[in-house]
Amino acid sequence: MTTALTVLNLVPPRVLEAYGSNGDRLNFNDIYTSPHINVRVQYEGMADRHTVRVRSATGRYTYNTETLTVGTSTYLSFRIPRLEVIDAIGSVMTCNYSVRTLAGAPLIISKSLSLHIDPQDFDLSEPRLAADRKNVTVKFLNMTRGYTVRVRWHGVVVHDTETQPILNDSSMSFAIPPIWITENLGKTVVINYSLHQSGSNDNLMFSRLLRIAL
């Protein structure tokens, strides 16, 4: 392992959609319609048959990409799903990668990129699923009239609830059809919600994610 560390210079990964002099900031609106962000790994000592995997972490959840093998290209390209970026809006996503130089060799971890995701106008905390799994509750700071909310259920099928207007600063309840539960038994679903200013052409704003094993 000592020899590998002296040969390899595992610089931080790059997020191609990031901006700023250090490439460490991301505006979600820049990737609003994209299914993922693109991460590029390129390091000194990169060699044929090295295996590499990227990891992103927010303090709430850690996402691991697929493992790729170095071939003839001078870099490797990885994708981090849009939902993982949504979960990090207004906070920091730490991205690094691990390298295994040959089968059975220890993993070597790269330096990290601290990617700052720009905040939205509202800090949208994750929703809550009732113990009986019949309702999802939405409540966040500074709830105000003039906006609508819709819950999205990411399971084997992606479902949306009806859209409700915010009437006051109280919590909002959204009914969850039983079929959404039964079709995902034994699986983990991801639940979040969107906020939209009524009558505007503004992009939706998105809450952090609730992950629930059913």
N, C-alpha and C positions, 0 to 999 in steps of 0.2 A: 504493500500500500504506500509506503514511503516513496518508492521509486516512481509510482504512478503520479503521486502528488507533485513531484518535482518536474515531471514531463508535461503534465496537463495544466493549462491555465483556464479554469472554468469560469469565464466571465459571466455576468448576468445575462439572462435571455432578453430578447427584444420583443416588444409588442408593436406590431407594425402600424396599428391605428393610433398609437399614443402620440402625444405632442409635448412641446416643451424642450428646452435645451438638453435636458437629460433623458428625454423620452419616457418620463415617469408620470404623465398625467393623461387621463382619458375622459373625454366628454361623451356620455352615453348617447347623446343625440347624433353623434358622428357615426354610430353603429346601430342606429335605431331599427333599421330594417334588416340588419345582418343576423344570421343564425349563430354567429360565433365571432370571437376575435382571433387573430392570427399571431402565433408566437414563433419566433425564429431562434434557433439554437445554433451557434457557431463558436467554436472554441479552439484555442491553440492546442495542437496535439491530437486533433480529431482524426481517427483512423478507422479503416475498414473493419467492420464487424463489432465496433463499439455499439452497445445498446443504450438508448437514452429514453427517459420519460420525464415529462414536465409535471410539476405540481403547483397548484394555486391554492392559497389559504387565506381566509378572511377572519379567522378567530371564531367563526360560527360553523364553518364547514371547510373541509379539504377535498379538493378535486384532483384526481390523477388522470392524465391522458393515457392513451395507448402507448405502448413501448415500440420505438422504431429502431431499426438497425442502420448504422452509418454505411453508406455505399459509395457511389462515385460522386455524389453531390458534395459541395463545400459547406452545406448547411442542412439542417432538418427543419421541417415545418410542422407545427402542432396547432390544434384548435381548442380553445376553451369556450364552452357553450355560453350563449347569450344570458341564460338564466343565472349563471354564476357571476356574471358581471352585474346583473340587476341586483343580486344579493349584496353587492359591495358598493352600491351607489352611496356617495357621501362618506366613504371610508377608504380603507387601504386593502388592496389585494396583493399579497406577497407571492411572487412567482420565482421558482428556481427549477433546476432539473438535476437528475441523477444520472451518472454514467457508470456502466459496468464494462470494463475493458475486455473481459473475456468470461466465458461461462465459469461460475463458481468464484469469481473475483469479488471483493467487497465493493459495495456501491460507494461512489465518490460524489459528494453533493456540491453543486455550483454555488457561486455567490448569488445573492437574491436581488431581484428588482422589486422595489416597493412602488406599486402602481396606485396612484391616488385617483379615485373615481370622483369626478366633480359632483357636488350635491345638487339636488332638485330644490324647487321652491318649498316643498313640504318634506319632512322627515317621516317616511311612511313605515311604521313598525309592522312586523309580521302579523297576519290574522290569527285567530284562535278557532280551533275546531272543538265543538262541544263534546263532552264525554259520551253522549249517546250518538254522536256522529251525525246528527240531523241538521245542524246549523253551523255556519261559519260566522264569527263575529269580527267586525272591523271597527277599530278605534285608534285614532292617532291624534297627536297634538295639533292644536289650531284648526280643528275641523270647522268648516264654515260653509254657509250657503253659497250657491253658485257653481257647485261642482257635483259631478256624479261619480259613483263607485260601481265597479263590477268585479266579481271574484272569478278567478281562473283556477281550474282544477287540472293539474298535469298528472295524468295517470296513463293507463294503457290507451286511453282516448283522452284528448284534451277537451274539457267542457268549460263553458262560461255560464255563469248565472245571469239572471236578469240585471239590468242596470237600474240603480236606485239614486235619486237625488239626495244630497245631504240636506236635511231639514233643520238640524240643530247640532250642538256639539256632543250629543249622546252617541252611544255605540249603535252600529247598524248590524242587522241580522240577515243572513242569506240562507235560504233553505237548500239543503243538499239532497237530491233524489237518492233513494236507496240503491239504485242500480250503479251509481258512481262508487258506492262502497263495495258492493258485491263483485263487480268486475275487477277490483283491485285487491281482493283479499290475499294476504300473504305477501303483498308488495308494499313498497314505499311510494307515497304520492307527495307531490310538491304543490303547495297552495299559496297563492299570493293574490293581490288585487291591484287594479289600476284606478287612477284618479284623473278626471278630465274636467277642464273648465267648460261649463255649458256654453254653447253657442260659438266657441272659438275653434280655430284650426290648429291649436297647439297640439304638440305630441302628448301622448299619455305619459303620466308619471307612474312609477311602479313601486310597490312595497317590497320589503325584504321577504324572504321565503320561509314558509313553514314546511318542514319535512316530517311526515307522519307515517309510521309503519302500521299497516292495517292487518 
